[in-house]
Amino acid sequence: MVLPAMAVEQNPANQSPIDLSAGEGRAIAPTIGISFSYDSNTYDTDIGGNNSWIGVVAPAVLLTSPPAQKRYALLYTGEYGHFFADSADNYNDHSLTGAARFQFGSRGQADVAGVIEKGHRDRGSGQTDGLDPSSPLFPTQPDVFDRNTLAGKFHYGADGNRGRLNFGLGASQFEYTNNSQRTQFLNYDTQFASAGLSLLFHQRTAFVFDVIFTNTDYDRIQTGAASRDNKDWRYLVGMTWLATGKTEGSIRLGIQQRRFDDSTRAQSSNPSWAVDVRWSPREYSHFDFVTSRANEETDREGLFIDRSIYRLAWTHEWSRGWQSIARWERRDSEFVDSARDEDWSEYYLGMRIPQGRLLTWDVGYARRSRDSSLERLVFDGNMFSIGVNVGT
């Protein structure tokens, strides 16, 4: 029933961190995950000597009301990380999410979600990308931030109707709470709205059109620098389909335009897309292809990031519920109006092994690398991990 709370940040006008369409389930669903991993390149740099064992404890508690005209849910997730090589990298992340669904007859439905999050950026990422860990400029602790988000969406049109409309509205606030000398210019507020149309034209296949507007205002401007406040429009058109034969998914293509409030900043218009397709040759074997291209705020070089993401995964369930996972992911990032351009990729192989009804083991290996136009950002690394998940 639970999707990552970060979904609100990735597409705040269209996603909810909790799936309220699921079945009755349990009113209280606690889970906990414990993992140990070895990272050969903790700070994502080609400078050696920054490997570490890492222990992570991730508890979660989900409270839900039974299915009804009004349904509510409350979710807490935490992540506590401990680095054996250097305790300065330790972190404690928390997220509290509330969601509600209101049904208005057979045609109207409103979803509301709010998220309070306390998170971090690992040392060697974000603003500290590529820094020498032995440099006096390397931070003594991870950058810590607060993010608060409130989003709502209204749907009009019953399931099976030829046409359905949806409207979204919300706002979020992002603020770093430490290392202010360096991070104070990265705090911003966002307001967003969306409108969508879905036209059913063949059984479970629909034509869709979405418009997403985002307004971003930064709290402070560096002396002598132009404002990065901007307005972003994203237009997508395509189709979605439910399970028809062996495939299901959605394909939406369009453009994204960014206009800065400061007239000295160049405007931009780029292709944009969102594709999510699953092919299931067998009921126990699935191939997933996900790709997107969208603008993101930057915390280092450039005015913003024009980022394309590609992900291909194969999951296969063997005898007795054993499941293998093979995944490849690539992120192509262009830091607009800067010399920085990079490609990040990761390969992952893993096994998921159930033991009883409430316990699952995960074992995996990941290799990640980054090629960049800036030599100090080039790196590769390996991670081996083993973990156990306990709960419903």
Protein Blocks (a to p, Z undefined) as FASTA:
>chain_A
ZZcfklmmmmmmlpcfbdfkbcfkjfbdcdddddddddfblnopabehiaccdddddddd
dddddddfbdcdddddddddddfklmklgccdddddddddddehjlbccddddddddddd
dehiajlgoiafkbmklcfbdcddddddddddddeddehiabdcdddddddddddfbhkl
mmmmmgccdddddddddddfbhjaccdddddddddddfbdcehiacfbdcdddddddddd
ddehjagcdddddddddddfblkbccdddddddddddddfbfkbccdddddddddddfbe
cjbdcddddddddddddehhiacdddddddddddehiabdcddddddddddddehjkbcc
dddddddddddfblklgccdddddddddedZZ
